[in-house]
Amino acid sequence: MSAGAAAKLVPSEIRAQKTLKVATDPAYAPFEFFASDNATMVGFDIDLAKAIAMKLGLKVVHVNAGFDTILTGLDSGKYDLGMSFFAVTAERAKSFDFITYLVGGSGIAVQAGNPLNLSMDASALCGRTISAVNGSLQGMTMLPSMSKECVARHEKPIGIRLYPSQNDAKLAVSSGRVNAVMANASPLKYSADNSAGALMLAPGPEYKPGPSGIAVRKGSKLTGAVAAAIDELVADGTFDAVMKKWGIPSQEKSKETGKVTR
């Protein structure tokens, strides 16, 4: 793949360094995770980042970073992009630019058989202990909001346990320390399907579907370049090919793929 027209939009300082530093938390298979060597990052976001960099005439440098540190590092200039299945929210858009690429909602994974009959509904989670990743939409917004609903109905609040990584949050379920883990439904289903029967995705529709996107430092000229690269990848079929390679359902491709939210 050669550089596209989007390369002309790359800011001079990025062009001079010849690299695109992309921060990722490799705990969200099939979007980003470690290969069998436990050292090489693979997945949808990894391949997409490489394709974006090639369209921009740059070489991608993948950086393993904790989810709750990526946006801080992006703001400080440590990274050029954050790609870790970030939900695009109005609150986050106050501080960062986002380029939408996928759409999806949240779900919960429980122990096999769903012994407590849990679902993505506040009434089913009142009084239960639920894990999530620190800094995630689920941990910082959804679970606290659901817990307030419980209290408003004079039921027990949700016990919220935040962990530094998705792997830690899932392990808390399988070990019995919490009753369920809440996260983006698509990677959570993938994890449950590949957990050797330890976990299952609780039944029901995805909760509050919304756009996910690539994070860029607020006001950066790189935002327009990345959006143009995404448009080129959609047009030439690369985007769909990467989705197919990693088993991402076609319905998760956003109708607004490439849209910039500032």
Phi and psi restraints in degrees (value plus and minus 20) as a CYANA .aco file:
   2 SER   PHI    -120.2   -80.2
   2 SER   PSI     147.6   187.6
   3 ALA   PHI     -83.2   -43.2
   3 ALA   PSI     124.6   164.6
   4 GLY   PHI    -125.9   -85.9
   4 GLY   PSI    -190.8  -150.8
   5 ALA   PHI     -83.0   -43.0
   5 ALA   PSI     -45.6    -5.6
   6 ALA   PHI     -81.5   -41.5
   6 ALA   PSI     -43.8    -3.8
   7 ALA   PHI     -80.6   -40.6
   7 ALA   PSI     -48.2    -8.2
   8 LYS   PHI     -88.8   -48.8
   8 LYS   PSI     -37.1     2.9
   9 LEU   PHI    -112.9   -72.9
   9 LEU   PSI     -24.7    15.3
  10 VAL   PHI     -86.3   -46.3
  10 VAL   PSI     108.5   148.5
  11 PRO   PHI     -78.2   -38.2
  11 PRO   PSI     127.8   167.8
  12 SER   PHI     -78.0   -38.0
  12 SER   PSI     -57.2   -17.2
  13 GLU   PHI     -88.8   -48.8
  13 GLU   PSI     -52.6   -12.6
  14 ILE   PHI     -94.5   -54.5
  14 ILE   PSI     -61.1   -21.1
  15 ARG   PHI     -81.5   -41.5
  15 ARG   PSI     -57.0   -17.0
  16 ALA   PHI     -87.4   -47.4
  16 ALA   PSI     -55.0   -15.0
  17 GLN   PHI    -100.5   -60.5
  17 GLN   PSI     -35.5     4.5
  18 LYS   PHI      44.3    84.3
  18 LYS   PSI     -11.1    28.9
  19 THR   PHI    -151.9  -111.9
  19 THR   PSI     139.7   179.7
  20 LEU   PHI    -143.2  -103.2
  20 LEU   PSI      88.0   128.0
  21 LYS   PHI    -106.2   -66.2
  21 LYS   PSI      95.6   135.6
  22 VAL   PHI    -136.7   -96.7
  22 VAL   PSI      97.9   137.9
  23 ALA   PHI    -110.2   -70.2
  23 ALA   PSI     114.0   154.0
  24 THR   PHI    -163.9  -123.9
  24 THR   PSI     122.3   162.3
  25 ASP   PHI    -120.0   -80.0
  25 ASP   PSI      84.3   124.3
  26 PRO   PHI     -96.7   -56.7
  26 PRO   PSI      37.6    77.6
  27 ALA   PHI    -151.1  -111.1
  27 ALA   PSI      -1.3    38.7
  28 TYR   PHI    -146.9  -106.9
  28 TYR   PSI      38.6    78.6
  29 ALA   PHI     -78.8   -38.8
  29 ALA   PSI     119.9   159.9
  30 PRO   PHI    -113.5   -73.5
  30 PRO   PSI      -4.4    35.6
  31 PHE   PHI    -101.9   -61.9
  31 PHE   PSI     -62.6   -22.6
  32 GLU   PHI    -177.3  -137.3
  32 GLU   PSI     105.5   145.5
  33 PHE   PHI    -184.0  -144.0
  33 PHE   PSI     150.7   190.7
  34 PHE   PHI    -106.5   -66.5
  34 PHE   PSI     120.2   160.2
  35 ALA   PHI     -90.5   -50.5
  35 ALA   PSI    -199.3  -159.3
  36 SER   PHI     -81.5   -41.5
  36 SER   PSI     -38.4     1.6
  37 ASP   PHI    -101.9   -61.9
  37 ASP   PSI     -22.9    17.1
  38 ASN   PHI      38.6    78.6
  38 ASN   PSI       4.3    44.3
  39 ALA   PHI    -155.8  -115.8
  39 ALA   PSI     -53.4   -13.4
  40 THR   PHI    -112.1   -72.1
  40 THR   PSI     104.8   144.8
  41 MET   PHI    -102.6   -62.6
  41 MET   PSI     113.8   153.8
  42 VAL   PHI    -155.0  -115.0
  42 VAL   PSI     148.8   188.8
  43 GLY   PHI     111.3   151.3
  43 GLY   PSI     158.2   198.2
  44 PHE   PHI     -77.7   -37.7
  44 PHE   PSI     -71.9   -31.9
  45 ASP   PHI     -84.5   -44.5
  45 ASP   PSI     -53.6   -13.6
  46 ILE   PHI     -85.5   -45.5
  46 ILE   PSI     -67.4   -27.4
  47 ASP   PHI     -87.3   -47.3
  47 ASP   PSI     -59.4   -19.4
  48 LEU   PHI     -85.8   -45.8
  48 LEU   PSI     -61.1   -21.1
  49 ALA   PHI     -80.8   -40.8
  49 ALA   PSI     -61.0   -21.0
  50 LYS   PHI     -82.7   -42.7
  50 LYS   PSI     -63.0   -23.0
  51 ALA   PHI     -85.6   -45.6
  51 ALA   PSI     -60.1   -20.1
  52 ILE   PHI     -81.7   -41.7
  52 ILE   PSI     -67.4   -27.4
  53 ALA   PHI     -79.2   -39.2
  53 ALA   PSI     -61.6   -21.6
  54 MET   PHI     -84.2   -44.2
  54 MET   PSI     -59.9   -19.9
  55 LYS   PHI     -84.1   -44.1
  55 LYS   PSI     -47.8    -7.8
  56 LEU   PHI    -112.0   -72.0
  56 LEU   PSI     -19.2    20.8
  57 GLY   PHI      52.6    92.6
  57 GLY   PSI       9.6    49.6
  58 LEU   PHI    -144.6  -104.6
  58 LEU   PSI     148.7   188.7
  59 LYS   PHI    -128.2   -88.2
  59 LYS   PSI     108.9   148.9
  60 VAL   PHI     -98.1   -58.1
  60 VAL   PSI     121.2   161.2
  61 VAL   PHI    -141.8  -101.8
  61 VAL   PSI      90.6   130.6
  62 HIS   PHI    -104.2   -64.2
  62 HIS   PSI     113.7   153.7
  63 VAL   PHI    -140.8  -100.8
  63 VAL   PSI     103.5   143.5
  64 ASN   PHI     -96.4   -56.4
  64 ASN   PSI      97.8   137.8
  65 ALA   PHI    -160.4  -120.4
  65 ALA   PSI     126.0   166.0
  66 GLY   PHI     -83.4   -43.4
  66 GLY   PSI     121.5   161.5
  67 PHE   PHI     -73.4   -33.4
  67 PHE   PSI     -63.9   -23.9
  68 ASP   PHI     -97.4   -57.4
  68 ASP   PSI     -18.4    21.6
  69 THR   PHI    -130.1   -90.1
  69 THR   PSI     -30.6     9.4
  70 ILE   PHI     -84.8   -44.8
  70 ILE   PSI     -69.6   -29.6
  71 LEU   PHI     -85.9   -45.9
  71 LEU   PSI     -56.2   -16.2
  72 THR   PHI     -83.1   -43.1
  72 THR   PSI     -64.7   -24.7
  73 GLY   PHI     -85.5   -45.5
  73 GLY   PSI     -54.2   -14.2
  74 LEU   PHI     -85.3   -45.3
  74 LEU   PSI     -63.6   -23.6
  75 ASP   PHI     -84.8   -44.8
  75 ASP   PSI     -53.5   -13.5
  76 SER   PHI    -103.1   -63.1
  76 SER   PSI     -28.0    12.0
  77 GLY   PHI      71.6   111.6
  77 GLY   PSI     -14.7    25.3
  78 LYS   PHI     -87.3   -47.3
  78 LYS   PSI     -54.8   -14.8
  79 TYR   PHI    -144.1  -104.1
  79 TYR   PSI     138.9   178.9
  80 ASP   PHI    -113.7   -73.7
  80 ASP   PSI     -57.0   -17.0
  81 LEU   PHI    -155.8  -115.8
  81 LEU   PSI     133.0   173.0
  82 GLY   PHI    -136.4   -96.4
  82 GLY   PSI      97.9   137.9
  83 MET   PHI    -148.3  -108.3
  83 MET   PSI      76.9   116.9
  84 SER   PHI    -172.6  -132.6
  84 SER   PSI      25.9    65.9
  85 PHE   PHI      36.0    76.0
  85 PHE   PSI      26.4    66.4
  86 PHE   PHI     -91.3   -51.3
  86 PHE   PSI     108.5   148.5
  87 ALA   PHI     -90.5   -50.5
  87 ALA   PSI     113.6   153.6
  88 VAL   PHI    -108.0   -68.0
  88 VAL   PSI      93.3   133.3
  89 THR   PHI    -144.6  -104.6
  89 THR   PSI     138.8   178.8
  90 ALA   PHI     -80.9   -40.9
  90 ALA   PSI     -56.8   -16.8
  91 GLU   PHI     -86.5   -46.5
  91 GLU   PSI     -65.7   -25.7
  92 ARG   PHI     -85.6   -45.6
  92 ARG   PSI     -55.0   -15.0
  93 ALA   PHI     -89.4   -49.4
  93 ALA   PSI     -32.3     7.7
  94 LYS   PHI     -89.4   -49.4
  94 LYS   PSI     -46.2    -6.2
  95 SER   PHI    -135.2   -95.2
  95 SER   PSI     -36.3     3.7
  96 PHE   PHI    -161.8  -121.8
  96 PHE   PSI     135.4   175.4
  97 ASP   PHI    -109.0   -69.0
  97 ASP   PSI     130.3   170.3
  98 PHE   PHI    -154.5  -114.5
  98 PHE   PSI     122.1   162.1
  99 ILE   PHI    -132.1   -92.1
  99 ILE   PSI      93.2   133.2
 100 THR   PHI     -86.7   -46.7
 100 THR   PSI     120.0   160.0
 101 TYR   PHI    -156.9  -116.9
 101 TYR   PSI     -49.9    -9.9
 102 LEU   PHI    -154.9  -114.9
 102 LEU   PSI     151.2   191.2
 103 VAL   PHI    -157.4  -117.4
 103 VAL   PSI     123.9   163.9
 104 GLY   PHI    -196.6  -156.6
 104 GLY   PSI     148.4   188.4
 105 GLY   PHI    -137.9   -97.9
 105 GLY   PSI    -188.6  -148.6
 106 SER   PHI    -125.8   -85.8
 106 SER   PSI     139.9   179.9
 107 GLY   PHI    -170.5  -130.5
 107 GLY   PSI     158.7   198.7
 108 ILE   PHI    -149.2  -109.2
 108 ILE   PSI     121.8   161.8
 109 ALA   PHI    -127.4   -87.4
 109 ALA   PSI     119.2   159.2
 110 VAL   PHI    -149.5  -109.5
 110 VAL   PSI     152.7   192.7
 111 GLN   PHI     -85.2   -45.2
 111 GLN   PSI     132.1   172.1
 112 ALA   PHI     -70.5   -30.5
 112 ALA   PSI     115.2   155.2
 113 GLY   PHI      70.0   110.0
 113 GLY   PSI     -31.8     8.2
 114 ASN   PHI      29.1    69.1
 114 ASN   PSI      40.2    80.2
 115 PRO   PHI     -78.4   -38.4
 115 PRO   PSI     -44.6    -4.6
 116 LEU   PHI    -119.4   -79.4
 116 LEU   PSI     -16.1    23.9
 117 ASN   PHI      35.1    75.1
 117 ASN   PSI      29.4    69.4
 118 LEU   PHI    -105.9   -65.9
 118 LEU   PSI     136.1   176.1
 119 SER   PHI    -172.6  -132.6
 119 SER   PSI     151.3   191.3
 120 MET   PHI     -99.0   -59.0
 120 MET   PSI      46.1    86.1
 121 ASP   PHI    -167.3  -127.3
 121 ASP   PSI     113.1   153.1
 122 ALA   PHI     -74.9   -34.9
 122 ALA   PSI     -59.4   -19.4
 123 SER   PHI     -83.3   -43.3
 123 SER   PSI     -47.1    -7.1
 124 ALA   PHI    -105.1   -65.1
 124 ALA   PSI     -35.7     4.3
 125 LEU   PHI    -125.5   -85.5
 125 LEU   PSI     -29.6    10.4
 126 CYS   PHI     -76.9   -36.9
 126 CYS   PSI     111.0   151.0
 127 GLY   PHI      61.3   101.3
 127 GLY   PSI     -22.7    17.3
 128 ARG   PHI    -116.1   -76.1
 128 ARG   PSI     144.2   184.2
 129 THR   PHI    -128.9   -88.9
 129 THR   PSI     101.7   141.7
 130 ILE   PHI    -143.3  -103.3
 130 ILE   PSI     115.2   155.2
 131 SER   PHI    -118.4   -78.4
 131 SER   PSI     138.1   178.1
 132 ALA   PHI    -180.3  -140.3
 132 ALA   PSI     149.6   189.6
 133 VAL   PHI    -104.6   -64.6
 133 VAL   PSI     114.7   154.7
 134 ASN   PHI     -80.5   -40.5
 134 ASN   PSI     110.4   150.4
 135 GLY   PHI      71.2   111.2
 135 GLY   PSI     -27.6    12.4
 136 SER   PHI    -101.2   -61.2
 136 SER   PSI     139.2   179.2
 137 LEU   PHI     -80.2   -40.2
 137 LEU   PSI     -58.8   -18.8
 138 GLN   PHI     -85.8   -45.8
 138 GLN   PSI     -64.6   -24.6
 139 GLY   PHI     -95.6   -55.6
 139 GLY   PSI     -53.4   -13.4
 140 MET   PHI    -116.6   -76.6
 140 MET   PSI     -41.4    -1.4
 141 THR   PHI    -145.4  -105.4
 141 THR   PSI     -75.6   -35.6
 142 MET   PHI     -86.1   -46.1
 142 MET   PSI     -71.8   -31.8
 143 LEU   PHI     -83.4   -43.4
 143 LEU   PSI     -65.0   -25.0
 144 PRO   PHI     -79.0   -39.0
 144 PRO   PSI     -58.9   -18.9
 145 SER   PHI     -85.4   -45.4
 145 SER   PSI     -63.2   -23.2
 146 MET   PHI     -83.6   -43.6
 146 MET   PSI     -59.2   -19.2
 147 SER   PHI     -83.3   -43.3
 147 SER   PSI     -57.0   -17.0
 148 LYS   PHI     -84.8   -44.8
 148 LYS   PSI     -56.1   -16.1
 149 GLU   PHI     -81.7   -41.7
 149 GLU   PSI     -60.9   -20.9
 150 CYS   PHI     -80.3   -40.3
 150 CYS   PSI     -68.7   -28.7
 151 VAL   PHI     -82.8   -42.8
 151 VAL   PSI     -58.9   -18.9
 152 ALA   PHI     -83.3   -43.3
 152 ALA   PSI     -46.1    -6.1
 153 ARG   PHI    -115.4   -75.4
 153 ARG   PSI      -7.8    32.2
 154 HIS   PHI      42.3    82.3
 154 HIS   PSI      14.9    54.9
 155 GLU   PHI    -130.1   -90.1
 155 GLU   PSI     148.6   188.6
 156 LYS   PHI     -87.4   -47.4
 156 LYS   PSI     121.6   161.6
 157 PRO   PHI     -88.8   -48.8
 157 PRO   PSI     144.7   184.7
 158 ILE   PHI    -100.4   -60.4
 158 ILE   PSI     113.0   153.0
 159 GLY   PHI    -102.3   -62.3
 159 GLY   PSI      93.6   133.6
 160 ILE   PHI    -121.4   -81.4
 160 ILE   PSI     104.3   144.3
 161 ARG   PHI    -139.8   -99.8
 161 ARG   PSI      96.4   136.4
 162 LEU   PHI    -119.4   -79.4
 162 LEU   PSI     117.1   157.1
 163 TYR   PHI    -144.2  -104.2
 163 TYR   PSI     134.9   174.9
 164 PRO   PHI     -90.3   -50.3
 164 PRO   PSI     -41.9    -1.9
 165 SER   PHI    -160.8  -120.8
 165 SER   PSI     140.8   180.8
 166 GLN   PHI     -85.4   -45.4
 166 GLN   PSI     -55.5   -15.5
 167 ASN   PHI     -81.5   -41.5
 167 ASN   PSI     -61.6   -21.6
 168 ASP   PHI     -85.8   -45.8
 168 ASP   PSI     -60.1   -20.1
 169 ALA   PHI     -85.5   -45.5
 169 ALA   PSI     -57.1   -17.1
 170 LYS   PHI     -93.0   -53.0
 170 LYS   PSI     -58.7   -18.7
 171 LEU   PHI     -82.0   -42.0
 171 LEU   PSI     -53.1   -13.1
 172 ALA   PHI     -82.1   -42.1
 172 ALA   PSI     -49.0    -9.0
 173 VAL   PHI     -95.7   -55.7
 173 VAL   PSI     -72.3   -32.3
 174 SER   PHI     -84.1   -44.1
 174 SER   PSI     -46.2    -6.2
 175 SER   PHI    -107.8   -67.8
 175 SER   PSI     -26.8    13.2
 176 GLY   PHI      65.8   105.8
 176 GLY   PSI     -11.9    28.1
 177 ARG   PHI     -95.8   -55.8
 177 ARG   PSI     -45.6    -5.6
 178 VAL   PHI    -154.3  -114.3
 178 VAL   PSI     147.4   187.4
 179 ASN   PHI    -108.4   -68.4
 179 ASN   PSI     -44.6    -4.6
 180 ALA   PHI    -184.8  -144.8
 180 ALA   PSI     144.1   184.1
 181 VAL   PHI    -140.6  -100.6
 181 VAL   PSI     116.9   156.9
 182 MET   PHI    -130.1   -90.1
 182 MET   PSI     113.2   153.2
 183 ALA   PHI    -183.4  -143.4
 183 ALA   PSI    -196.3  -156.3
 184 ASN   PHI     -79.0   -39.0
 184 ASN   PSI     112.9   152.9
 185 ALA   PHI     -83.7   -43.7
 185 ALA   PSI     -59.7   -19.7
 186 SER   PHI     -83.3   -43.3
 186 SER   PSI     -74.4   -34.4
 187 PRO   PHI     -86.9   -46.9
 187 PRO   PSI     -47.8    -7.8
 188 LEU   PHI     -88.2   -48.2
 188 LEU   PSI     -60.7   -20.7
 189 LYS   PHI     -83.8   -43.8
 189 LYS   PSI     -62.0   -22.0
 190 TYR   PHI     -79.6   -39.6
 190 TYR   PSI     -64.2   -24.2
 191 SER   PHI     -83.7   -43.7
 191 SER   PSI     -63.6   -23.6
 192 ALA   PHI     -84.1   -44.1
 192 ALA   PSI     -62.0   -22.0
 193 ASP   PHI     -85.3   -45.3
 193 ASP   PSI     -42.8    -2.8
 194 ASN   PHI    -131.9   -91.9
 194 ASN   PSI       4.9    44.9
 195 SER   PHI    -119.9   -79.9
 195 SER   PSI      -7.0    33.0
 196 ALA   PHI      36.5    76.5
 196 ALA   PSI      15.8    55.8
 197 GLY   PHI      64.7   104.7
 197 GLY   PSI     -16.5    23.5
 198 ALA   PHI     -95.5   -55.5
 198 ALA   PSI     -52.8   -12.8
 199 LEU   PHI    -148.8  -108.8
 199 LEU   PSI     141.5   181.5
 200 MET   PHI    -166.1  -126.1
 200 MET   PSI     131.2   171.2
 201 LEU   PHI    -100.7   -60.7
 201 LEU   PSI     106.5   146.5
 202 ALA   PHI     -83.0   -43.0
 202 ALA   PSI     125.8   165.8
 203 PRO   PHI     -88.0   -48.0
 203 PRO   PSI     140.7   180.7
 204 GLY   PHI      99.3   139.3
 204 GLY   PSI     142.9   182.9
 205 PRO   PHI     -89.6   -49.6
 205 PRO   PSI     140.7   180.7
 206 GLU   PHI     -84.1   -44.1
 206 GLU   PSI     123.7   163.7
 207 TYR   PHI    -110.8   -70.8
 207 TYR   PSI     102.4   142.4
 208 LYS   PHI      27.9    67.9
 208 LYS   PSI      45.8    85.8
 209 PRO   PHI     -78.7   -38.7
 209 PRO   PSI     124.4   164.4
 210 GLY   PHI    -180.4  -140.4
 210 GLY   PSI     154.8   194.8
 211 PRO   PHI     -95.6   -55.6
 211 PRO   PSI     128.2   168.2
 212 SER   PHI    -138.1   -98.1
 212 SER   PSI     130.2   170.2
 213 GLY   PHI    -175.5  -135.5
 213 GLY   PSI     157.1   197.1
 214 ILE   PHI    -110.2   -70.2
 214 ILE   PSI     109.7   149.7
 215 ALA   PHI    -112.3   -72.3
 215 ALA   PSI     118.3   158.3
 216 VAL   PHI    -155.0  -115.0
 216 VAL   PSI     130.6   170.6
 217 ARG   PHI     -76.8   -36.8
 217 ARG   PSI     118.6   158.6
 218 LYS   PHI     -75.7   -35.7
 218 LYS   PSI     106.8   146.8
 219 GLY   PHI      58.2    98.2
 219 GLY   PSI     -15.0    25.0
 220 SER   PHI     -89.9   -49.9
 220 SER   PSI     121.8   161.8
 221 LYS   PHI     -89.1   -49.1
 221 LYS   PSI     -35.6     4.4
 222 LEU   PHI     -86.2   -46.2
 222 LEU   PSI     -46.3    -6.3
 223 THR   PHI     -75.5   -35.5
 223 THR   PSI     -70.1   -30.1
 224 GLY   PHI     -83.8   -43.8
 224 GLY   PSI     -56.0   -16.0
 225 ALA   PHI     -86.1   -46.1
 225 ALA   PSI     -63.2   -23.2
 226 VAL   PHI     -87.8   -47.8
 226 VAL   PSI     -60.4   -20.4
 227 ALA   PHI     -81.6   -41.6
 227 ALA   PSI     -61.1   -21.1
 228 ALA   PHI     -86.3   -46.3
 228 ALA   PSI     -57.9   -17.9
 229 ALA   PHI     -84.4   -44.4
 229 ALA   PSI     -61.7   -21.7
 230 ILE   PHI     -80.8   -40.8
 230 ILE   PSI     -63.9   -23.9
 231 ASP   PHI     -78.4   -38.4
 231 ASP   PSI     -61.8   -21.8
 232 GLU   PHI     -85.9   -45.9
 232 GLU   PSI     -59.1   -19.1
 233 LEU   PHI     -89.0   -49.0
 233 LEU   PSI     -53.5   -13.5
 234 VAL   PHI     -88.9   -48.9
 234 VAL   PSI     -64.3   -24.3
 235 ALA   PHI     -84.9   -44.9
 235 ALA   PSI     -57.6   -17.6
 236 ASP   PHI    -111.9   -71.9
 236 ASP   PSI     -16.5    23.5
 237 GLY   PHI      69.1   109.1
 237 GLY   PSI     -24.6    15.4
 238 THR   PHI     -85.0   -45.0
 238 THR   PSI     -60.6   -20.6
 239 PHE   PHI     -78.8   -38.8
 239 PHE   PSI     -69.4   -29.4
 240 ASP   PHI     -83.7   -43.7
 240 ASP   PSI     -55.9   -15.9
 241 ALA   PHI     -85.8   -45.8
 241 ALA   PSI     -58.9   -18.9
 242 VAL   PHI     -89.2   -49.2
 242 VAL   PSI     -58.9   -18.9
 243 MET   PHI     -79.7   -39.7
 243 MET   PSI     -66.5   -26.5
 244 LYS   PHI     -84.0   -44.0
 244 LYS   PSI     -61.3   -21.3
 245 LYS   PHI     -76.8   -36.8
 245 LYS   PSI     -60.3   -20.3
 246 TRP   PHI    -121.1   -81.1
 246 TRP   PSI      -8.9    31.1
 247 GLY   PHI      49.9    89.9
 247 GLY   PSI       7.1    47.1
 248 ILE   PHI     -99.2   -59.2
 248 ILE   PSI     101.4   141.4
 249 PRO   PHI     -75.5   -35.5
 249 PRO   PSI     119.5   159.5
 250 SER   PHI     -79.6   -39.6
 250 SER   PSI     -48.6    -8.6
 251 GLN   PHI     -90.4   -50.4
 251 GLN   PSI     -30.8     9.2
 252 GLU   PHI    -107.2   -67.2
 252 GLU   PSI     -24.5    15.5
 253 LYS   PHI     -95.1   -55.1
 253 LYS   PSI     102.6   142.6
 254 SER   PHI     -94.0   -54.0
 254 SER   PSI     124.1   164.1
 255 LYS   PHI     -87.4   -47.4
 255 LYS   PSI     -34.2     5.8
 256 GLU   PHI    -129.7   -89.7
 256 GLU   PSI       4.5    44.5
 257 THR   PHI     -75.6   -35.6
 257 THR   PSI     107.0   147.0
 258 GLY   PHI      76.4   116.4
 258 GLY   PSI     -28.7    11.3
 259 LYS   PHI     -89.9   -49.9
 259 LYS   PSI     117.5   157.5
 260 VAL   PHI    -117.3   -77.3
 260 VAL   PSI     110.2   150.2
 261 THR   PHI    -134.8   -94.8
 261 THR   PSI     101.1   141.1
